[in-house]
Amino acid sequence: MVIKLVCKDYGYDCDFVAEGENVEDVMKEFGKHSDEEHGLWYSDESLKQIVQNKYNTK
């Protein structure tokens, strides 16, 4: 399954999309972008929660 995290979905005026089949890689890519470009750091647990909420997984 392809996982996609889109900045605009989280309130940013930004076209960045982190996308892939490896959840860990997508979370790291989105977290790195968010930290470097928007100054907002997400913990690993927060990123897992974002993915779980978006894809209704546990």
PDB file of N, CA, C and O in Angstrom:
ATOM      1  N   MET A   1       0.847  -1.175   0.000  1.00  0.00           N
ATOM      2  CA  MET A   1       0.000   0.000   0.000  1.00  0.00           C
ATOM      3  C   MET A   1       0.893   1.239   0.000  1.00  0.00           C
ATOM      4  O   MET A   1       1.875   1.309   0.739  1.00  0.00           O
ATOM      5  N   VAL A   2       0.548   2.192  -0.818  1.00  0.00           N
ATOM      6  CA  VAL A   2       1.301   3.441  -0.883  1.00  0.00           C
ATOM      7  C   VAL A   2       0.795   4.376   0.212  1.00  0.00           C
ATOM      8  O   VAL A   2      -0.406   4.621   0.333  1.00  0.00           O
ATOM      9  N   ILE A   3       1.719   4.887   0.996  1.00  0.00           N
ATOM     10  CA  ILE A   3       1.431   5.842   2.061  1.00  0.00           C
ATOM     11  C   ILE A   3       1.777   7.226   1.525  1.00  0.00           C
ATOM     12  O   ILE A   3       2.813   7.409   0.885  1.00  0.00           O
ATOM     13  N   LYS A   4       0.906   8.200   1.787  1.00  0.00           N
ATOM     14  CA  LYS A   4       1.144   9.558   1.300  1.00  0.00           C
ATOM     15  C   LYS A   4       0.814  10.543   2.414  1.00  0.00           C
ATOM     16  O   LYS A   4      -0.297  10.541   2.945  1.00  0.00           O
ATOM     17  N   LEU A   5       1.784  11.385   2.764  1.00  0.00           N
ATOM     18  CA  LEU A   5       1.578  12.468   3.719  1.00  0.00           C
ATOM     19  C   LEU A   5       1.796  13.780   2.976  1.00  0.00           C
ATOM     20  O   LEU A   5       2.853  14.003   2.386  1.00  0.00           O
ATOM     21  N   VAL A   6       0.796  14.638   3.010  1.00  0.00           N
ATOM     22  CA  VAL A   6       0.777  15.879   2.238  1.00  0.00           C
ATOM     23  C   VAL A   6       0.756  17.064   3.195  1.00  0.00           C
ATOM     24  O   VAL A   6      -0.106  17.135   4.071  1.00  0.00           O
ATOM     25  N   CYS A   7       1.684  17.985   3.040  1.00  0.00           N
ATOM     26  CA  CYS A   7       1.757  19.151   3.929  1.00  0.00           C
ATOM     27  C   CYS A   7       0.429  19.895   4.017  1.00  0.00           C
ATOM     28  O   CYS A   7       0.008  20.282   5.108  1.00  0.00           O
ATOM     29  N   LYS A   8      -0.225  20.095   2.897  1.00  0.00           N
ATOM     30  CA  LYS A   8      -1.488  20.846   2.892  1.00  0.00           C
ATOM     31  C   LYS A   8      -2.537  20.199   3.787  1.00  0.00           C
ATOM     32  O   LYS A   8      -3.401  20.892   4.323  1.00  0.00           O
ATOM     33  N   ASP A   9      -2.474  18.879   3.956  1.00  0.00           N
ATOM     34  CA  ASP A   9      -3.431  18.177   4.819  1.00  0.00           C
ATOM     35  C   ASP A   9      -3.254  18.553   6.285  1.00  0.00           C
ATOM     36  O   ASP A   9      -4.146  18.320   7.101  1.00  0.00           O
ATOM     37  N   TYR A  10      -2.111  19.132   6.619  1.00  0.00           N
ATOM     38  CA  TYR A  10      -1.811  19.462   8.018  1.00  0.00           C
ATOM     39  C   TYR A  10      -1.684  20.965   8.233  1.00  0.00           C
ATOM     40  O   TYR A  10      -1.052  21.418   9.188  1.00  0.00           O
ATOM     41  N   GLY A  11      -2.296  21.735   7.327  1.00  0.00           N
ATOM     42  CA  GLY A  11      -2.405  23.176   7.521  1.00  0.00           C
ATOM     43  C   GLY A  11      -1.295  24.026   6.936  1.00  0.00           C
ATOM     44  O   GLY A  11      -1.286  25.243   7.125  1.00  0.00           O
ATOM     45  N   TYR A  12      -0.362  23.411   6.233  1.00  0.00           N
ATOM     46  CA  TYR A  12       0.726  24.181   5.640  1.00  0.00           C
ATOM     47  C   TYR A  12       0.347  24.654   4.240  1.00  0.00           C
ATOM     48  O   TYR A  12      -0.342  23.943   3.508  1.00  0.00           O
ATOM     49  N   ASP A  13       0.793  25.843   3.870  1.00  0.00           N
ATOM     50  CA  ASP A  13       0.646  26.327   2.501  1.00  0.00           C
ATOM     51  C   ASP A  13       1.886  25.861   1.743  1.00  0.00           C
ATOM     52  O   ASP A  13       2.788  26.647   1.452  1.00  0.00           O
ATOM     53  N   CYS A  14       1.911  24.571   1.430  1.00  0.00           N
ATOM     54  CA  CYS A  14       3.112  23.921   0.917  1.00  0.00           C
ATOM     55  C   CYS A  14       2.687  22.737   0.055  1.00  0.00           C
ATOM     56  O   CYS A  14       1.744  22.023   0.396  1.00  0.00           O
ATOM     57  N   ASP A  15       3.374  22.533  -1.051  1.00  0.00           N
ATOM     58  CA  ASP A  15       3.032  21.453  -1.975  1.00  0.00           C
ATOM     59  C   ASP A  15       3.817  20.163  -1.730  1.00  0.00           C
ATOM     60  O   ASP A  15       3.740  19.240  -2.540  1.00  0.00           O
ATOM     61  N   PHE A  16       4.564  20.082  -0.637  1.00  0.00           N
ATOM     62  CA  PHE A  16       5.390  18.906  -0.374  1.00  0.00           C
ATOM     63  C   PHE A  16       4.530  17.668  -0.131  1.00  0.00           C
ATOM     64  O   PHE A  16       3.507  17.725   0.550  1.00  0.00           O
ATOM     65  N   VAL A  17       4.974  16.540  -0.709  1.00  0.00           N
ATOM     66  CA  VAL A  17       4.318  15.250  -0.510  1.00  0.00           C
ATOM     67  C   VAL A  17       5.398  14.211  -0.227  1.00  0.00           C
ATOM     68  O   VAL A  17       6.354  14.076  -0.991  1.00  0.00           O
ATOM     69  N   ALA A  18       5.243  13.479   0.874  1.00  0.00           N
ATOM     70  CA  ALA A  18       6.098  12.329   1.166  1.00  0.00           C
ATOM     71  C   ALA A  18       5.273  11.102   0.805  1.00  0.00           C
ATOM     72  O   ALA A  18       4.146  10.946   1.275  1.00  0.00           O
ATOM     73  N   GLU A  19       5.835  10.233  -0.031  1.00  0.00           N
ATOM     74  CA  GLU A  19       5.037   9.134  -0.562  1.00  0.00           C
ATOM     75  C   GLU A  19       5.907   7.907  -0.772  1.00  0.00           C
ATOM     76  O   GLU A  19       7.056   8.019  -1.199  1.00  0.00           O
ATOM     77  N   GLY A  20       5.358   6.732  -0.470  1.00  0.00           N
ATOM     78  CA  GLY A  20       6.071   5.492  -0.692  1.00  0.00           C
ATOM     79  C   GLY A  20       5.365   4.327  -0.038  1.00  0.00           C
ATOM     80  O   GLY A  20       4.325   4.494   0.600  1.00  0.00           O
ATOM     81  N   GLU A  21       5.934   3.147  -0.197  1.00  0.00           N
ATOM     82  CA  GLU A  21       5.343   1.943   0.378  1.00  0.00           C
ATOM     83  C   GLU A  21       5.921   1.610   1.741  1.00  0.00           C
ATOM     84  O   GLU A  21       5.315   0.854   2.500  1.00  0.00           O
ATOM     85  N   ASN A  22       7.076   2.159   2.064  1.00  0.00           N
ATOM     86  CA  ASN A  22       7.696   1.914   3.361  1.00  0.00           C
ATOM     87  C   ASN A  22       7.271   3.021   4.332  1.00  0.00           C
ATOM     88  O   ASN A  22       7.683   4.173   4.198  1.00  0.00           O
ATOM     89  N   VAL A  23       6.445   2.651   5.305  1.00  0.00           N
ATOM     90  CA  VAL A  23       5.880   3.626   6.245  1.00  0.00           C
ATOM     91  C   VAL A  23       6.976   4.395   6.976  1.00  0.00           C
ATOM     92  O   VAL A  23       6.883   5.613   7.124  1.00  0.00           O
ATOM     93  N   GLU A  24       8.001   3.700   7.429  1.00  0.00           N
ATOM     94  CA  GLU A  24       9.079   4.351   8.177  1.00  0.00           C
ATOM     95  C   GLU A  24       9.777   5.415   7.328  1.00  0.00           C
ATOM     96  O   GLU A  24      10.072   6.506   7.816  1.00  0.00           O
ATOM     97  N   ASP A  25      10.039   5.101   6.063  1.00  0.00           N
ATOM     98  CA  ASP A  25      10.701   6.061   5.172  1.00  0.00           C
ATOM     99  C   ASP A  25       9.835   7.290   4.926  1.00  0.00           C
ATOM    100  O   ASP A  25      10.336   8.414   4.921  1.00  0.00           O
ATOM    101  N   VAL A  26       8.536   7.079   4.723  1.00  0.00           N
ATOM    102  CA  VAL A  26       7.617   8.198   4.487  1.00  0.00           C
ATOM    103  C   VAL A  26       7.546   9.081   5.729  1.00  0.00           C
ATOM    104  O   VAL A  26       7.573  10.307   5.623  1.00  0.00           O
ATOM    105  N   MET A  27       7.456   8.464   6.900  1.00  0.00           N
ATOM    106  CA  MET A  27       7.405   9.228   8.152  1.00  0.00           C
ATOM    107  C   MET A  27       8.676  10.048   8.333  1.00  0.00           C
ATOM    108  O   MET A  27       8.607  11.220   8.702  1.00  0.00           O
ATOM    109  N   LYS A  28       9.825   9.453   8.080  1.00  0.00           N
ATOM    110  CA  LYS A  28      11.096  10.169   8.226  1.00  0.00           C
ATOM    111  C   LYS A  28      11.194  11.331   7.240  1.00  0.00           C
ATOM    112  O   LYS A  28      11.634  12.423   7.602  1.00  0.00           O
ATOM    113  N   GLU A  29      10.785  11.093   6.002  1.00  0.00           N
ATOM    114  CA  GLU A  29      10.850  12.135   4.974  1.00  0.00           C
ATOM    115  C   GLU A  29       9.929  13.308   5.335  1.00  0.00           C
ATOM    116  O   GLU A  29      10.325  14.468   5.227  1.00  0.00           O
ATOM    117  N   PHE A  30       8.704  13.000   5.761  1.00  0.00           N
ATOM    118  CA  PHE A  30       7.759  14.048   6.136  1.00  0.00           C
ATOM    119  C   PHE A  30       8.255  14.791   7.378  1.00  0.00           C
ATOM    120  O   PHE A  30       8.191  16.019   7.437  1.00  0.00           O
ATOM    121  N   GLY A  31       8.747  14.050   8.360  1.00  0.00           N
ATOM    122  CA  GLY A  31       9.253  14.669   9.583  1.00  0.00           C
ATOM    123  C   GLY A  31      10.441  15.575   9.320  1.00  0.00           C
ATOM    124  O   GLY A  31      10.526  16.669   9.878  1.00  0.00           O
ATOM    125  N   LYS A  32      11.354  15.131   8.476  1.00  0.00           N
ATOM    126  CA  LYS A  32      12.530  15.941   8.137  1.00  0.00           C
ATOM    127  C   LYS A  32      12.109  17.218   7.420  1.00  0.00           C
ATOM    128  O   LYS A  32      12.589  18.304   7.744  1.00  0.00           O
ATOM    129  N   HIS A  33      11.216  17.086   6.449  1.00  0.00           N
ATOM    130  CA  HIS A  33      10.735  18.260   5.718  1.00  0.00           C
ATOM    131  C   HIS A  33      10.037  19.236   6.660  1.00  0.00           C
ATOM    132  O   HIS A  33      10.293  20.439   6.613  1.00  0.00           O
ATOM    133  N   SER A  34       9.166  18.726   7.503  1.00  0.00           N
ATOM    134  CA  SER A  34       8.411  19.577   8.429  1.00  0.00           C
ATOM    135  C   SER A  34       9.350  20.349   9.353  1.00  0.00           C
ATOM    136  O   SER A  34       9.148  21.536   9.609  1.00  0.00           O
ATOM    137  N   ASP A  35      10.365  19.670   9.842  1.00  0.00           N
ATOM    138  CA  ASP A  35      11.336  20.302  10.739  1.00  0.00           C
ATOM    139  C   ASP A  35      12.159  21.361  10.004  1.00  0.00           C
ATOM    140  O   ASP A  35      12.295  22.489  10.479  1.00  0.00           O
ATOM    141  N   GLU A  36      12.705  20.992   8.847  1.00  0.00           N
ATOM    142  CA  GLU A  36      13.605  21.895   8.124  1.00  0.00           C
ATOM    143  C   GLU A  36      12.881  23.066   7.457  1.00  0.00           C
ATOM    144  O   GLU A  36      13.410  24.177   7.426  1.00  0.00           O
ATOM    145  N   GLU A  37      11.700  22.836   6.934  1.00  0.00           N
ATOM    146  CA  GLU A  37      10.999  23.876   6.173  1.00  0.00           C
ATOM    147  C   GLU A  37       9.991  24.675   6.991  1.00  0.00           C
ATOM    148  O   GLU A  37       9.741  25.845   6.703  1.00  0.00           O
ATOM    149  N   HIS A  38       9.414  24.044   8.009  1.00  0.00           N
ATOM    150  CA  HIS A  38       8.344  24.701   8.760  1.00  0.00           C
ATOM    151  C   HIS A  38       8.688  24.911  10.234  1.00  0.00           C
ATOM    152  O   HIS A  38       7.929  25.539  10.972  1.00  0.00           O
ATOM    153  N   GLY A  39       9.838  24.381  10.654  1.00  0.00           N
ATOM    154  CA  GLY A  39      10.267  24.562  12.037  1.00  0.00           C
ATOM    155  C   GLY A  39       9.430  23.801  13.046  1.00  0.00           C
ATOM    156  O   GLY A  39       9.394  24.157  14.223  1.00  0.00           O
ATOM    157  N   LEU A  40       8.749  22.745  12.586  1.00  0.00           N
ATOM    158  CA  LEU A  40       7.920  21.942  13.485  1.00  0.00           C
ATOM    159  C   LEU A  40       8.445  20.518  13.499  1.00  0.00           C
ATOM    160  O   LEU A  40       8.423  19.822  12.484  1.00  0.00           O
ATOM    161  N   TRP A  41       8.921  20.093  14.670  1.00  0.00           N
ATOM    162  CA  TRP A  41       9.463  18.753  14.826  1.00  0.00           C
ATOM    163  C   TRP A  41       8.376  17.821  15.338  1.00  0.00           C
ATOM    164  O   TRP A  41       7.699  18.127  16.319  1.00  0.00           O
ATOM    165  N   TYR A  42       8.209  16.682  14.671  1.00  0.00           N
ATOM    166  CA  TYR A  42       7.275  15.641  15.106  1.00  0.00           C
ATOM    167  C   TYR A  42       8.077  14.483  15.682  1.00  0.00           C
ATOM    168  O   TYR A  42       9.061  14.052  15.081  1.00  0.00           O
ATOM    169  N   SER A  43       7.667  13.975  16.838  1.00  0.00           N
ATOM    170  CA  SER A  43       8.294  12.779  17.398  1.00  0.00           C
ATOM    171  C   SER A  43       7.894  11.580  16.540  1.00  0.00           C
ATOM    172  O   SER A  43       6.935  11.653  15.772  1.00  0.00           O
ATOM    173  N   ASP A  44       8.631  10.481  16.673  1.00  0.00           N
ATOM    174  CA  ASP A  44       8.284   9.263  15.939  1.00  0.00           C
ATOM    175  C   ASP A  44       6.868   8.817  16.294  1.00  0.00           C
ATOM    176  O   ASP A  44       6.111   8.383  15.426  1.00  0.00           O
ATOM    177  N   GLU A  45       6.520   8.927  17.567  1.00  0.00           N
ATOM    178  CA  GLU A  45       5.182   8.528  18.016  1.00  0.00           C
ATOM    179  C   GLU A  45       4.104   9.399  17.362  1.00  0.00           C
ATOM    180  O   GLU A  45       3.057   8.890  16.960  1.00  0.00           O
ATOM    181  N   SER A  46       4.353  10.693  17.256  1.00  0.00           N
ATOM    182  CA  SER A  46       3.391  11.593  16.607  1.00  0.00           C
ATOM    183  C   SER A  46       3.220  11.246  15.131  1.00  0.00           C
ATOM    184  O   SER A  46       2.103  11.249  14.613  1.00  0.00           O
ATOM    185  N   LEU A  47       4.317  10.950  14.464  1.00  0.00           N
ATOM    186  CA  LEU A  47       4.239  10.576  13.052  1.00  0.00           C
ATOM    187  C   LEU A  47       3.481   9.259  12.875  1.00  0.00           C
ATOM    188  O   LEU A  47       2.697   9.118  11.937  1.00  0.00           O
ATOM    189  N   LYS A  48       3.711   8.297  13.769  1.00  0.00           N
ATOM    190  CA  LYS A  48       2.964   7.034  13.714  1.00  0.00           C
ATOM    191  C   LYS A  48       1.477   7.293  13.888  1.00  0.00           C
ATOM    192  O   LYS A  48       0.655   6.694  13.195  1.00  0.00           O
ATOM    193  N   GLN A  49       1.128   8.184  14.810  1.00  0.00           N
ATOM    194  CA  GLN A  49      -0.270   8.536  15.065  1.00  0.00           C
ATOM    195  C   GLN A  49      -0.899   9.172  13.831  1.00  0.00           C
ATOM    196  O   GLN A  49      -2.046   8.878  13.497  1.00  0.00           O
ATOM    197  N   ILE A  50      -0.158  10.038  13.157  1.00  0.00           N
ATOM    198  CA  ILE A  50      -0.657  10.681  11.933  1.00  0.00           C
ATOM    199  C   ILE A  50      -0.995   9.622  10.885  1.00  0.00           C
ATOM    200  O   ILE A  50      -2.063   9.663  10.274  1.00  0.00           O
ATOM    201  N   VAL A  51      -0.077   8.671  10.681  1.00  0.00           N
ATOM    202  CA  VAL A  51      -0.303   7.612   9.692  1.00  0.00           C
ATOM    203  C   VAL A  51      -1.480   6.740  10.112  1.00  0.00           C
ATOM    204  O   VAL A  51      -2.338   6.420   9.290  1.00  0.00           O
ATOM    205  N   GLN A  52      -1.529   6.350  11.388  1.00  0.00           N
ATOM    206  CA  GLN A  52      -2.628   5.507  11.869  1.00  0.00           C
ATOM    207  C   GLN A  52      -3.970   6.196  11.690  1.00  0.00           C
ATOM    208  O   GLN A  52      -4.936   5.565  11.260  1.00  0.00           O
ATOM    209  N   ASN A  53      -4.043   7.471  12.012  1.00  0.00           N
ATOM    210  CA  ASN A  53      -5.298   8.208  11.870  1.00  0.00           C
ATOM    211  C   ASN A  53      -5.709   8.344  10.408  1.00  0.00           C
ATOM    212  O   ASN A  53      -6.887   8.214  10.075  1.00  0.00           O
ATOM    213  N   LYS A  54      -4.749   8.603   9.549  1.00  0.00           N
ATOM    214  CA  LYS A  54      -5.064   8.801   8.130  1.00  0.00           C
ATOM    215  C   LYS A  54      -5.513   7.504   7.471  1.00  0.00           C
ATOM    216  O   LYS A  54      -6.420   7.510   6.638  1.00  0.00           O
ATOM    217  N   TYR A  55      -4.881   6.391   7.840  1.00  0.00           N
ATOM    218  CA  TYR A  55      -5.157   5.118   7.178  1.00  0.00           C
ATOM    219  C   TYR A  55      -5.936   4.148   8.054  1.00  0.00           C
ATOM    220  O   TYR A  55      -6.090   2.980   7.698  1.00  0.00           O
ATOM    221  N   ASN A  56      -6.428   4.616   9.192  1.00  0.00           N
ATOM    222  CA  ASN A  56      -7.232   3.796  10.107  1.00  0.00           C
ATOM    223  C   ASN A  56      -6.575   2.456  10.414  1.00  0.00           C
ATOM    224  O   ASN A  56      -7.214   1.405  10.359  1.00  0.00           O
ATOM    225  N   THR A  57      -5.284   2.513  10.739  1.00  0.00           N
ATOM    226  CA  THR A  57      -4.544   1.302  11.086  1.00  0.00           C
ATOM    227  C   THR A  57      -4.156   1.356  12.550  1.00  0.00           C
ATOM    228  O   THR A  57      -4.169   2.420  13.169  1.00  0.00           O
ATOM    229  N   LYS A  58      -3.811   0.206  13.096  1.00  0.00           N
ATOM    230  CA  LYS A  58      -3.356   0.145  14.493  1.00  0.00           C
ATOM    231  C   LYS A  58      -2.054  -0.597  14.563  1.00  0.00           C
ATOM    232  O   LYS A  58      -1.495  -0.763  15.647  1.00  0.00           O
TER     233      LYS A  58
END
